[in-house]
Amino acid sequence: MTTKKTVRIAMNGVTGRMGYRQHLVRSILAIREQGGVDLGDGSVIWPEPVLVGRREHALREIARRHGLDPEAAVTTDLDAVLADDGIDIYFDSQITLTREAAIKQAIAAGKHIYTEKPTATSLEGALALARQAADAGVKHGVVQDKLFLPGLQKLKRLVDGGFFGRILSVRGEFGYWVFEGDWQPAQRPSWNYRSEEGGGIVVDMFPHWEYVLHELFGRVETVQALAATHIPQRWNEQGKPYEATADDAAYGIFQLAGGIIAQINSSWSVRVNRDELVEFQVDGTEGSAVAGLRNCRAQHRSATPKPVWNPDLPATEVFREQWQEVPDNGEFDNGFKAQWELFLRHVVLDEPYTWDLLAGARGVQLAELGLASSADGRRLTVPELSL
């Protein structure tokens, strides 16, 4: 007979796209559909979500749609849910401006914390949360989903196996065209383009680049960035024009520990001419690889062709065909779900977990320094953080 170790999770922000699709449906509800997190001893961790937000009718509709009891699993009273001793974890996927205060309140209530990023609107605020959680003795984790993408896991396998030799550089291209909203609805909410509401691609994406670079290649030591607002006017969800006050593109150069140079372009104003919406090319003395969301291709030194520059003749080589596909060699689960399972095991079994609020603060720091670098037009040192 299976024993259930029930963990009740207050999920704040599930009416938003990311909170609903990735965290509720594809993570928590998917874990329930598979029977819980199997602990291998006849017991499972059973997540019990409590949906928190301001729009009760929307929360009730979500609960009914997925077979949750609207009376027991829905609340608009954050104070009450945090005062409930039966709630184990507080999860936050609200907009950035409201996140810091809610997490601070949840830590004070003794709840374990799992949150989307950025964790706060400033480095000072992000570090304060990390210190408060450490002092309170609660467990805490920050979503770092890109690490669990199949393409990046294959890339990490190559790094760990020494495939590249000495890594020289990393080149990243991320982005797609987000419609302005006048004649086609935008794929992102309008607050993303208003800096006064916590929007901007630097704030959104530099925290991702920090943990990807840090985990795969080394700590970011310097940053030089140029942020731009390429589309100055957009149209909101009601079809009304507004001024875009936040950056919609950023061009960053990062120096990593060991001398590796990373260059990553991020844009919501670029049309895609790539195999995937994000791609990273890693070049080393012994080989190179290109990784996307799901796929990874590699080219070893021994199999590297010898291109010759001649602008007077058409290219006779199909360069993409000269790379070898890196095999899956395993099954890859949804990245958000995989990290949720690790955090649940951390809470219940006290298993090691490294992606905490201090790691989240590093992401906020890099975004803050990236914006400062763009404003000042110079390269900035990224100090090492500690509690």
NULUM-372024 format. One record per residue: x, y, z of N, C-alpha, C in turn; residue number from 1. Coordinates in pm, whole numbers. Layout:
N
PT   n.east   n.north     n.up   ca.east   ca.north    ca.up   c.east   c.north     c.up   resi
PT        X         Y        Z         X          Y        Z        X         Y        Z    NUM
...
//
This chain:
387
PT   n.east   n.north     n.up   ca.east   ca.north    ca.up   c.east   c.north     c.up   resi
PT       84      -120        0         0          0        0       88       126        0      1
PT       59       219      -88       137        341     -101      100       440        9      2
PT      202       495       73       181        598      174      201       735      111      3
PT      106       824      133       115        959       78      170      1055      182      4
PT      276      1126      145       327       1237      227      275      1365      163      5
PT      164      1416      213        98       1531      151      172      1661      182      6
PT      195      1739       77       258       1871       90      161      1972       31      7
PT      112      2063      114        17       2164       66       95      2287       19      8
PT       61      2333     -101       136       2442     -165       41      2556     -198      9
PT       67      2674     -141        -7       2795     -179       56      2848     -307     10
PT      -19      2845     -416        33       2885     -547      -27      3019     -586     11
PT       55      3123     -579        11       3260     -603       54      3304     -742     12
PT      -44      3330     -829       -13       3376     -964      -47      3275    -1072     13
PT     -133      3179    -1043      -163       3074    -1142     -262      3119    -1249     14
PT     -315      3242    -1239      -397       3292    -1349     -312      3349    -1461     15
PT     -182      3366    -1437       -91       3410    -1542      -47      3293    -1628     16
PT        4      3325    -1747        39       3220    -1844      141      3121    -1788     17
PT      252      3171    -1732       356       3082    -1683      311      3005    -1560     18
PT      247      3075    -1466       202       3010    -1344      101      2900    -1372     19
PT       14      2923    -1469       -89       2824    -1500      -33      2708    -1582     20
PT       28      2741    -1697        66       2633    -1789      182      2550    -1737     21
PT      289      2616    -1696       409       2540    -1661      408      2490    -1517     22
PT      361      2573    -1423       373       2534    -1283      253      2455    -1232     23
PT      133      2499    -1265        16       2424    -1217       -9      2301    -1304     24
PT      -34      2322    -1433       -78       2212    -1520       35      2113    -1549     25
PT      150      2164    -1596       255       2074    -1643      349      2029    -1532     26
PT      332      2085    -1412       418       2043    -1301      336      1979    -1190     27
PT      266      2058    -1112       196       2005     -995       87      1906    -1033     28
PT        1      1943    -1127      -106       1851    -1167      -49      1729    -1240     29
PT       58      1748    -1315       122       1633    -1383      182      1538    -1281     30
PT      239      1591    -1174       293       1505    -1068      181      1425    -1004     31
PT       66      1488     -983       -48       1416     -926      -98      1307    -1022     32
PT      -98      1339    -1152      -145       1242    -1251      -55      1119    -1257     33
PT       74      1136    -1228       166       1022    -1231      166       946    -1098     34
PT       86       995    -1002        76        926     -873      163       985     -764     35
PT      218      1105     -787       305       1167     -688      452      1147     -721     36
PT      538      1198     -634       682       1180     -649      721      1053     -575     37
PT      758       951     -650       789        821     -591      921       828     -514     38
PT      917       794     -386      1037        798     -302     1109       665     -296     39
PT     1053       561     -360      1122        434     -371     1109       343     -250     40
PT     1034       387     -149      1019        305      -28      872       273        2     41
PT      791       281     -104       648        258      -86      571       384      -51     42
PT      639       498      -52       572        624      -22      592       723     -137     43
PT      503       819     -145       512        923     -247      486      1059     -184     44
PT      546      1162     -244       510       1299     -207      389      1337     -291     45
PT      286      1383     -221       160       1417     -289      135      1568     -276     46
PT      157      1645     -384       134       1790     -377      -14      1824     -379     47
PT      -55      1911     -291      -195       1955     -281     -196      2107     -302     48
PT     -235      2154     -422      -229       2297     -449     -347      2374     -389     49
PT     -316      2493     -341      -418       2590     -300     -395      2713     -387     50
PT     -492      2748     -470      -476       2854     -568     -504      2989     -504     51
PT     -407      3080     -513      -417       3211     -449     -413      3319     -556     52
PT     -494      3422     -540      -493       3533     -634     -600      3635     -602     53
PT     -612      3734     -688      -709       3841     -664     -842      3815     -734     54
PT     -841      3736     -842      -964       3715     -920    -1026      3580     -884     55
PT    -1117      3583     -791     -1175       3458     -739    -1244      3378     -849     56
PT    -1316      3447     -938     -1389       3374    -1043    -1293      3298    -1134     57
PT    -1178      3359    -1165     -1080       3292    -1250    -1018      3173    -1179     58
PT     -989      3187    -1050      -932       3076     -973    -1031      2960     -963     59
PT    -1158      2994     -940     -1260       2888     -930    -1277      2815    -1063     60
PT    -1270      2887    -1172     -1280       2825    -1304    -1164      2728    -1327     61
PT    -1042      2770    -1289      -926       2682    -1303     -943      2558    -1217     62
PT     -989      2577    -1093     -1008       2464    -1002    -1109      2365    -1059     63
PT    -1222      2415    -1106     -1325       2327    -1163    -1273      2254    -1286     64
PT    -1197      2326    -1369     -1146       2267    -1494    -1056      2148    -1467     65
PT     -987      2150    -1353      -888       2046    -1326     -926      1957    -1207     66
PT    -1053      1957    -1171     -1101       1864    -1070    -1059      1896     -928     67
PT    -1026      2022     -900      -994       2064     -763    -1118      2121     -698     68
PT    -1129      2106     -569     -1245       2156     -496    -1235      2308     -484     69
PT    -1324      2385     -549     -1314       2531     -543    -1326      2587     -401     70
PT    -1395      2516     -313     -1412       2565     -176    -1284      2547      -95     71
PT    -1214      2438     -118     -1094       2408      -38     -966      2455     -104     72
PT     -967      2470     -236      -842       2493     -309     -833      2632     -371     73
PT     -918      2724     -329      -918       2859     -385     -929      2961     -274     74
PT     -848      3066     -280      -859       3176     -184     -805      3304     -244     75
PT     -864      3416     -203      -811       3548     -239     -748      3615     -118     76
PT     -739      3543       -9      -688       3599      117     -549      3544      146     77
PT     -446      3616      101      -308       3570      121     -274      3563      269     78
PT     -319      3659      346      -290       3660      490     -341      3532      556     79
PT     -462      3492      519      -523       3374      580     -449      3247      541     80
PT     -412      3237      414      -345       3114      370     -206      3102      432     81
PT     -140      3215      454        -8       3210      517      -18      3184      667     82
PT     -132      3218      725      -153       3190      867     -195      3045      891     83
PT     -224      2972      786      -269       2833      795     -148      2743      820     84
PT     -143      2678      935       -31       2589      968      -22      2469      876     85
PT     -131      2440      803      -132       2325      713      -66      2353      579     86
PT      -33      2478      552        36       2513      427      186      2498      448     87
PT      249      2418      363       392       2390      377      480      2481      293     88
PT      437      2508      167       519       2582       71      441      2700       17     89
PT      508      2813        3       451       2926      -69      524      2938     -202     90
PT      445      2937     -313       501       2952     -447      451      3082     -508     91
PT      542      3156     -574       505       3286     -630      542      3295     -778     92
PT      439      3320     -862       463       3350    -1003      386      3475    -1043     93
PT      371      3568     -948       307       3695     -976      400      3781    -1062     94
PT      353      3903    -1095       442       3998    -1161      549      4038    -1060     95
PT      663      4080    -1111       780       4105    -1026      754      4208     -917     96
PT      678      4311     -947       659       4421     -852      594      4375     -721     97
PT      512      4271     -727       441       4227     -606      508      4108     -538     98
PT      612      4053     -599       669       3927     -551      745      3943     -419     99
PT      828      4044     -412       919       4059     -298      842      4068     -166    100
PT      738      4151     -162       662       4169      -38      591      4040        2    101
PT      538      3967      -96       467       3843      -65      562      3736      -13    102
PT      681      3725      -73       778       3626      -25      824      3661      116    103
PT      847      3789      140       888       3834      273      783      3794      377    104
PT      657      3813      343       548       3776      433      543      3625      455    105
PT      566      3550      348       561       3403      358      675      3350      443    106
PT      794      3408      430       907       3365      513      877      3393      659    107
PT      822      3511      686       787       3547      824      685      3451      883    108
PT      602      3392      794       502       3296      841      560      3155      853    109
PT      688      3138      822       753       3008      839      732      2911      725    110
PT      692      2962      607       669       2873      493      797      2853      413    111
PT      813      2734      359       920       2712      262      883      2789      134    112
PT      986      2835       63       964       2926      -49     1012      2864     -179    113
PT      926      2869     -279       966       2835     -416      911      2945     -505    114
PT      994      3003     -591       949       3123     -661     1007      3134     -801    115
PT      930      3202     -886       982       3244    -1015     1081      3357     -994    116
PT     1148      3396    -1100      1244       3503    -1095     1199      3615    -1187    117
PT     1254      3735    -1174      1347       3775    -1069     1280      3776     -932    118
PT     1358      3748     -829      1301       3735     -695     1264      3869     -634    119
PT     1323      3977     -685      1295       4111     -634     1328      4212     -743    120
PT     1295      4338     -719      1320       4442     -817     1458      4504     -803    121
PT     1532      4467     -698      1666       4520     -676     1752      4414     -612    122
PT     1883      4428     -627      1976       4335     -562     1962      4344     -411    123
PT     1946      4464     -359      1930       4481     -215     1810      4401     -164    124
PT     1699      4410     -236      1579       4335     -196     1598      4186     -210    125
PT     1664      4140     -318      1685       3997     -340     1776      3938     -232    126
PT     1881      4011     -194      1970       3963      -88     1900      3962       47    127
PT     1815      4060       70      1740       4064      196     1651      3942      210    128
PT     1589      3899      100      1505       3779      105     1590      3655      136    129
PT     1706      3644       71      1794       3529       95     1838      3525      241    130
PT     1872      3640      296      1917       3645      436     1802      3616      531    131
PT     1684      3669      501      1568       3644      586     1534      3495      589    132
PT     1539      3430      472      1508       3287      465     1612      3205      541    133
PT     1739      3244      529      1844       3172      602     1826      3188      753    134
PT     1794      3308      797      1774       3332      940     1652      3257      992    135
PT     1549      3245      908      1426       3178      950     1438      3026      945    136
PT     1540      2976      876      1559       2832      867     1461      2762      775    137
PT     1399      2837      683      1307       2774      588     1384      2734      463    138
PT     1334      2634      394      1394       2593      267     1345      2686      157    139
PT     1431      2710       57      1393       2805      -48     1458      2768     -179    140
PT     1381      2787     -286      1430       2755     -419     1378      2855     -520    141
PT     1454      2873     -627      1420       2966     -735     1416      2888     -865    142
PT     1315      2913     -947      1300       2843    -1074     1417      2877    -1166    143
PT     1487      2775    -1211      1597       2793    -1306     1580      2688    -1415    144
PT     1468      2700    -1487      1418       2595    -1574     1506      2564    -1693    145
PT     1582      2662    -1743      1660       2638    -1864     1765      2528    -1843    146
PT     1808      2507    -1719      1906       2402    -1691     1853      2264    -1721    147
PT     1720      2251    -1724      1659       2119    -1741     1612      2095    -1884    148
PT     1639      2190    -1974      1604       2169    -2114     1689      2058    -2174    149
PT     1630      1971    -2257      1708       1862    -2317     1833      1910    -2390    150
PT     1820      2019    -2467      1937       2067    -2540     2051      2108    -2450    151
PT     2019      2177    -2340      2124       2221    -2249     2176      2106    -2162    152
PT     2092      2007    -2136      2143       1890    -2063     2243      1812    -2150    153
PT     2216      1803    -2279      2312       1739    -2369     2441      1821    -2377    154
PT     2425      1954    -2380      2542       2041    -2383     2626      2024    -2256    155
PT     2558      2015    -2142      2630       1995    -2015     2702      1861    -2015    156
PT     2642      1760    -2077      2707       1629    -2087     2840      1641    -2162    157
PT     2839      1722    -2268      2963       1743    -2344     3066      1819    -2261    158
PT     3020      1920    -2187      3111       1997    -2101     3173      1906    -1997    159
PT     3088      1830    -1927      3136       1744    -1819     3229      1635    -1871    160
PT     3207      1593    -1995      3291       1487    -2053     3421      1538    -2113    161
PT     3444      1668    -2108      3568       1724    -2162     3573      1734    -2312    162
PT     3458      1728    -2377      3453       1726    -2524     3518      1850    -2585    163
PT     3502      1967    -2522      3545       2092    -2584     3694      2120    -2567    164
PT     3762      2046    -2479      3897       2086    -2445     3889      2215    -2363    165
PT     3970      2315    -2398      3959       2444    -2330     3851      2526    -2399    166
PT     3747      2562    -2324      3636       2638    -2382     3680      2782    -2405    167
PT     3655      2830    -2524      3698       2964    -2563     3584      3066    -2552    168
PT     3469      3030    -2608      3361       3128    -2615     3225      3061    -2619    169
PT     3124      3140    -2583      2984       3099    -2589     2909      3210    -2663    170
PT     2830      3172    -2763      2747       3269    -2834     2602      3226    -2822    171
PT     2518      3316    -2773      2378       3285    -2756     2289      3379    -2836    172
PT     2186      3323    -2897      2085       3402    -2967     1949      3360    -2915    173
PT     1877      3458    -2859      1743       3430    -2808     1647      3535    -2859    174
PT     1525      3493    -2891      1422       3591    -2918     1331      3555    -3033    175
PT     1232      3640    -3054      1132       3623    -3157     1058      3756    -3170    176
PT      977      3768    -3272       902       3892    -3293      774      3888    -3210    177
PT      764      3979    -3115       641       3994    -3037      557      4101    -3107    178
PT      438      4066    -3150       355       4160    -3224      324      4284    -3140    179
PT      319      4396    -3207       299       4523    -3139      162      4533    -3073    180
PT       64      4457    -3124       -69       4456    -3063     -172      4537    -3137    181
PT     -133      4604    -3246      -231       4685    -3318     -315      4600    -3414    182
PT     -248      4526    -3500      -326       4444    -3595     -319      4295    -3566    183
PT     -229      4254    -3476      -230       4118    -3425     -204      4123    -3275    184
PT     -274      4045    -3194      -252       4048    -3048     -109      4009    -3014    185
PT      -52      4077    -2915        84       4047    -2870       86      3914    -2796    186
PT      201      3844    -2804       216       3716    -2735      263      3733    -2592    187
PT      295      3855    -2552       340       3882    -2416      255      3993    -2357    188
PT      234      3993    -2225       151       4097    -2164      216      4234    -2175    189
PT      132      4338    -2176       181       4474    -2200      271      4524    -2088    190
PT      256      4472    -1965       341       4520    -1856      489      4488    -1883    191
PT      515      4387    -1965       654       4353    -2000      728      4468    -2065    192
PT      655      4564    -2120       717       4673    -2194      708      4807    -2119    193
PT      674      4801    -1991       671       4921    -1909      766      4903    -1791    194
PT      872      4982    -1790       973       4968    -1684      915      5000    -1548    195
PT      818      5090    -1542       758       5126    -1413      677      5012    -1353    196
PT      649      4909    -1433       577       4791    -1383      668      4668    -1374    197
PT      800      4691    -1383       894       4582    -1371      925      4510    -1500    198
PT      890      4571    -1615       912       4507    -1743     1052      4531    -1797    199
PT     1080      4469    -1910      1209       4484    -1977     1277      4350    -1999    200
PT     1343      4334    -2112      1404       4206    -2145     1530      4181    -2062    201
PT     1600      4286    -2019      1717       4266    -1934     1674      4206    -1801    202
PT     1573      4264    -1738      1522       4213    -1611     1468      4071    -1627    203
PT     1409      4043    -1742      1347       3913    -1765     1450      3806    -1797    204
PT     1547      3837    -1884      1633       3732    -1940     1772      3724    -1879    205
PT     1829      3834    -1830      1963       3826    -1773     1970      3731    -1653    206
PT     1866      3722    -1568      1871       3620    -1463     1883      3478    -1520    207
PT     1819      3451    -1633      1835       3321    -1698     1979      3300    -1745    208
PT     2033      3402    -1810      2169       3387    -1863     2270      3369    -1750    209
PT     2243      3433    -1635      2336       3418    -1523     2348      3273    -1481    210
PT     2235      3207    -1458      2247       3069    -1407     2290      2972    -1515    211
PT     2254      2996    -1641      2301       2908    -1748     2453      2917    -1760    212
PT     2506      3038    -1764      2651       3056    -1775     2722      3003    -1650    213
PT     2667      3037    -1533      2729       2997    -1406     2735      2845    -1392    214
PT     2626      2777    -1423      2619       2632    -1402     2698      2554    -1506    215
PT     2699      2601    -1631      2763       2524    -1736     2909      2561    -1759    216
PT     2943      2690    -1739      3075       2734    -1785     3158      2805    -1677    217
PT     3095      2874    -1586      3171       2944    -1484     3104      3074    -1442    218
PT     3144      3125    -1328      3084       3245    -1273     3105      3365    -1365    219
PT     3001      3449    -1378      3012       3571    -1457     3091      3674    -1377    220
PT     3202      3723    -1435      3289       3816    -1364     3274      3960    -1411    221
PT     3241      3980    -1538      3216       4116    -1587     3099      4113    -1685    222
PT     3035      4229    -1702      2926       4242    -1797     2938      4375    -1870    223
PT     2914      4369    -1999      2904       4490    -2080     2781      4472    -2167    224
PT     2685      4563    -2155      2557       4543    -2222     2509      4672    -2287    225
PT     2429      4654    -2391      2359       4765    -2453     2212      4725    -2466    226
PT     2126      4796    -2396      1983       4770    -2401     1916      4871    -2493    227
PT     1811      4829    -2562      1744       4917    -2657     1593      4895    -2652    228
PT     1520      5001    -2683      1376       4991    -2702     1352      5014    -2851    229
PT     1348      4905    -2926      1337       4916    -3071     1196      4956    -3116    230
PT     1095      4910    -3042       956       4941    -3076      902      5036    -2969    231
PT      896      5166    -2994       862       5261    -2888      714      5270    -2854    232
PT      628      5221    -2942       485       5224    -2914      424      5086    -2939    233
PT      344      5043    -2844       273       4916    -2856      126      4937    -2818    234
PT       46      4830    -2832       -96       4838    -2800     -128      4733    -2693    235
PT     -203      4773    -2592      -228       4685    -2478     -342      4587    -2504    236
PT     -381      4516    -2400      -482       4410    -2413     -619      4466    -2450    237
PT     -641      4593    -2427      -768       4657    -2462     -761      4726    -2598    238
PT     -647      4708    -2668      -632       4768    -2800     -594      4914    -2799    239
PT     -550      4966    -2684      -513       5107    -2673     -362      5123    -2682    240
PT     -315      5226    -2755      -170       5246    -2767     -108      5294    -2636    241
PT       17      5254    -2613        89       5301    -2495      237      5314    -2530    242
PT      309      5393    -2452       452       5411    -2474      528      5296    -2410    243
PT      615      5234    -2486       701       5127    -2433      820      5192    -2364    244
PT      822      5186    -2233       929       5250    -2156     1039      5153    -2116    245
PT     1020      5026    -2145      1120       4924    -2109     1193      4875    -2234    246
PT     1312      4822    -2212      1392       4768    -2322     1330      4641    -2378    247
PT     1332      4628    -2510      1283       4506    -2575     1394      4428    -2644    248
PT     1519      4474    -2629      1633       4401    -2683     1756      4435    -2599    249
PT     1846      4340    -2587      1970       4362    -2510     2081      4280    -2572    250
PT     2197      4341    -2582      2314       4281    -2643     2425      4279    -2537    251
PT     2457      4159    -2489      2546       4149    -2374     2673      4071    -2402    252
PT     2784      4117    -2343      2911       4044    -2346     2951      4018    -2202    253
PT     2978      3893    -2170      3007       3852    -2034     3143      3781    -2031    254
PT     3227      3820    -1937      3353       3748    -1916     3334      3655    -1798    255
PT     3369      3527    -1819      3346       3425    -1717     3478      3385    -1651    256
PT     3467      3322    -1538      3585       3268    -1470     3660      3177    -1566    257
PT     3793      3189    -1567      3874       3107    -1657     3896      3170    -1792    258
PT     3840      3291    -1812      3867       3362    -1937     3771      3335    -2049    259
PT     3667      3255    -2028      3568       3230    -2133     3489      3359    -2160    260
PT     3467      3388    -2288      3388       3505    -2328     3253      3456    -2379    261
PT     3146      3514    -2323      3010       3481    -2367     2945      3605    -2426    262
PT     2880      3587    -2537      2805       3696    -2601     2664      3647    -2625    263
PT     2564      3716    -2568      2425       3672    -2580     2339      3789    -2624    264
PT     2269      3769    -2734      2172       3868    -2782     2032      3821    -2743    265
PT     1954      3912    -2685      1817       3883    -2643     1725      3986    -2707    266
PT     1618      3942    -2772      1533       4039    -2839     1391      3989    -2855    267
PT     1296      4079    -2831      1156       4057    -2866     1122      4131    -2995    268
PT     1226      4175    -3066      1207       4250    -3190     1295      4190    -3300    269
PT     1297      4057    -3307      1379       3988    -3406     1296      3874    -3467    270
PT     1306      3860    -3597      1237       3749    -3663     1330      3629    -3669    271
PT     1275      3512    -3645      1357       3394    -3618     1412      3333    -3747    272
PT     1543      3322    -3754      1610       3245    -3859     1709      3151    -3791    273
PT     1654      3067    -3705      1730       2967    -3630     1647      2840    -3627    274
PT     1707      2732    -3584      1630       2609    -3571     1539      2615    -3450    275
PT     1580      2690    -3345      1499       2700    -3224     1502      2844    -3173    276
PT     1410      2876    -3080      1398       3015    -3035     1519      3061    -2955    277
PT     1593      2968    -2898      1719       3002    -2834     1824      2901    -2877    278
PT     1943      2950    -2908      2053       2861    -2943     2182      2914    -2882    279
PT     2265      2822    -2836      2396       2856    -2781     2502      2780    -2860    280
PT     2602      2852    -2910      2716       2786    -2974     2835      2797    -2880    281
PT     2896      2683    -2852      3013       2677    -2765     3131      2631    -2849    282
PT     3240      2708    -2846      3359       2673    -2922     3475      2647    -2827    283
PT     3544      2536    -2848      3660       2501    -2768     3775      2453    -2855    284
PT     3888      2431    -2794      4006       2390    -2870     3989      2253    -2934    285
PT     3906      2167    -2873      3891       2031    -2924     3758      2006    -2996    286
PT     3664      2100    -2986      3536       2078    -3052     3439      2191    -3024    287
PT     3329      2189    -3098      3224       2290    -3084     3089      2221    -3078    288
PT     2988      2293    -3029      2852       2240    -3024     2754      2355    -3033    289
PT     2636      2324    -3085      2526       2420    -3090     2405      2353    -3024    290
PT     2354      2416    -2918      2243       2359    -2842     2124      2454    -2844    291
PT     2006      2397    -2858      1882       2472    -2849     1798      2420    -2734    292
PT     1668      2439    -2745      1578       2392    -2641     1582      2240    -2628    293
PT     1582      2171    -2741      1573       2025    -2738     1692      1956    -2803    294
PT     1751      2017    -2904      1853       1949    -2981     1992      2003    -2953    295
PT     2091      1922    -2984      2230       1964    -2968     2312      1894    -3077    296
PT     2392      1974    -3149      2478       1920    -3255     2623      1953    -3221    297
PT     2712      1864    -3257      2852       1882    -3219     2942      1858    -3340    298
PT     3061      1919    -3333      3163       1899    -3436     3299      1889    -3367    299
PT     3360      1772    -3376      3488       1751    -3310     3601      1806    -3395    300
PT     3712      1834    -3329      3831       1887    -3398     3873      1797    -3514    301
PT     3866      1666    -3492      3911       1571    -3595     3819      1569    -3715    302
PT     3696      1619    -3700      3599       1616    -3810     3566      1756    -3860    303
PT     3649      1855    -3822      3622       1993    -3862     3669      2015    -4006    304
PT     3579      2061    -4095      3619       2089    -4234     3713      2210    -4240    305
PT     3761      2237    -4359      3855       2348    -4379     3794      2448    -4478    306
PT     3704      2534    -4427      3644       2634    -4517     3750      2734    -4563    307
PT     3732      2784    -4686      3821       2885    -4741     3735      3003    -4786    308
PT     3773      3123    -4741      3697       3244    -4774     3722      3283    -4920    309
PT     3613      3283    -4998      3623       3328    -5136     3489      3390    -5175    310
PT     3477      3522    -5163      3348       3586    -5192     3311      3586    -5339    311
PT     3401      3544    -5425      3373       3546    -5569     3303      3420    -5618    312
PT     3296      3318    -5532      3233       3193    -5572     3121      3157    -5474    313
PT     3014      3095    -5522      2908       3052    -5430     2959      2939    -5340    314
PT     2904      2933    -5217      2944       2828    -5123     2901      2692    -5178    315
PT     2992      2597    -5172      2962       2461    -5218     2935      2365    -5103    316
PT     2959      2411    -4980      2939       2326    -4863     2808      2361    -4794    317
PT     2739      2259    -4746      2621       2280    -4663     2668      2266    -4519    318
PT     2698      2379    -4456      2768       2377    -4328     2690      2305    -4219    319
PT     2558      2317    -4219      2478       2252    -4114     2487      2100    -4121    320
PT     2515      2048    -4238      2523       1902    -4254     2656      1847    -4203    321
PT     2748      1934    -4162      2880       1889    -4118     2886      1867    -3966    322
PT     2771      1872    -3901      2763       1855    -3756     2692      1724    -3723    323
PT     2730      1665    -3611      2672       1538    -3568     2571      1562    -3457    324
PT     2455      1499    -3468      2351       1513    -3365     2394      1442    -3237    325
PT     2382      1511    -3124      2410       1447    -2995     2286      1368    -2954    326
PT     2297      1238    -2927      2178       1157    -2899     2115      1191    -2764    327
PT     1987      1158    -2751      1918       1183    -2624     1979      1100    -2511    328
PT     1999       971    -2537      2053        878    -2436     1973       882    -2306    329
PT     1844       904    -2317      1759        908    -2199     1632       984    -2228    330
PT     1542       984    -2131      1416       1056    -2145     1423      1187    -2067    331
PT     1369      1293    -2127      1371       1424    -2064     1229      1465    -2028    332
PT     1208      1493    -1901      1078       1538    -1853     1067      1689    -1871    333
PT      946      1742    -1854       928       1886    -1854     1021      1949    -1750    334
PT     1096      2053    -1790      1197       2111    -1703     1141      2170    -1576    335
PT     1026      2235    -1585       963       2293    -1467      923      2183    -1369    336
PT      864      2076    -1423       821       1963    -1340      941      1896    -1275    337
PT     1048      1876    -1351      1167       1811    -1296     1223      1890    -1178    338
PT     1224      2023    -1189      1277       2103    -1078     1181      2104     -960    339
PT     1050      2106     -987       953       2096     -878      975      1966     -798    340
PT      997      1856     -868      1016       1728     -799     1140      1734     -710    341
PT     1247      1796     -760      1368       1809     -679     1343      1895     -555    342
PT     1267      2003     -573      1241       2089     -458     1150      2020     -356    343
PT     1052      1946     -402       966       1871     -310     1048      1769     -231    344
PT     1140      1702     -296      1227       1607     -226     1316      1680     -126    345
PT     1359      1800     -162      1439       1882      -71     1360      1915       55    346
PT     1234      1952       39      1149       1989      153     1119      1868      240    347
PT     1084      1756      178      1039       1639      254     1157      1557      307    348
PT     1260      1538      224      1371       1449      261     1499      1523      298    349
PT     1498      1654      283      1616       1735      310     1732      1699      217    350
PT     1700      1657       94      1804       1630       -4     1868      1761      -49    351
PT     1993      1758      -92      2064       1882     -131     1991      1955     -244    352
PT     2001      2088     -239      1936       2172     -339     2012      2303     -347    353
PT     2062      2339     -466      2152       2453     -476     2090      2579     -535    354
PT     1974      2567     -601      1917       2681     -672     1827      2760     -577    355
PT     1889      2831     -484      1815       2895     -376     1801      3045     -399    356
PT     1756      3117     -297      1734       3261     -310     1865      3338     -331    357
PT     1977      3284     -285      2104       3349     -314     2137      3337     -463    358
PT     2109      3219     -521      2126       3203     -665     2032      3298     -739    359
PT     1910      3316     -688      1818       3411     -748     1871      3553     -740    360
PT     1938      3587     -630      1994       3720     -614     2104      3746     -716    361
PT     2180      3642     -753      2283       3659     -856     2221      3701     -989    362
PT     2104      3646    -1018      2035       3683    -1142     1989      3828    -1139    363
PT     1935      3872    -1026      1893       4011    -1011     2015      4104    -1023    364
PT     2125      4062     -962      2248       4142     -968     2293      4162    -1112    365
PT     2292      4054    -1192      2340       4065    -1330     2249      4156    -1411    366
PT     2118      4146    -1390      2025       4234    -1461     2048      4380    -1422    367
PT     2067      4404    -1292      2090       4540    -1243     2219      4598    -1302    368
PT     2324      4517    -1303      2451       4563    -1359     2444      4577    -1511    369
PT     2366      4492    -1575      2349       4503    -1719     2285      4635    -1758    370
PT     2181      4674    -1685      2116       4803    -1712     2210      4919    -1681    371
PT     2288      4907    -1573      2383       5012    -1538     2492      5023    -1644    372
PT     2538      4910    -1694      2639       4909    -1799     2587      4977    -1925    373
PT     2463      4949    -1960      2403       5010    -2078     2391      5161    -2061    374
PT     2348      5202    -1942      2330       5345    -1916     2463      5420    -1916    375
PT     2567      5356    -1862      2698       5423    -1848     2789      5401    -1969    376
PT     2758      5302    -2051      2841       5273    -2166     2977      5216    -2132    377
PT     2982      5131    -2028      3112       5073    -1990     3094      4932    -1935    378
PT     3206      4861    -1927      3205       4725    -1872     3212      4733    -1720    379
PT     3133      4649    -1652      3126       4651    -1507     3167      4516    -1449    380
PT     3233      4522    -1335      3269       4400    -1260     3146      4348    -1188    381
PT     3133      4215    -1183      3022       4150    -1112     3079      4094     -982    382
PT     3058      4161     -868      3115       4112     -741     3050      3979     -701    383
PT     3127      3897     -634      3074       3768     -584     2984      3796     -465    384
PT     2869      3730     -462      2772       3753     -355     2785      3650     -244    385
PT     2751      3691     -125      2744       3599      -10     2642      3653       87    386
PT     2596      3568      177      2504       3612      281     2580      3685      392    387
//
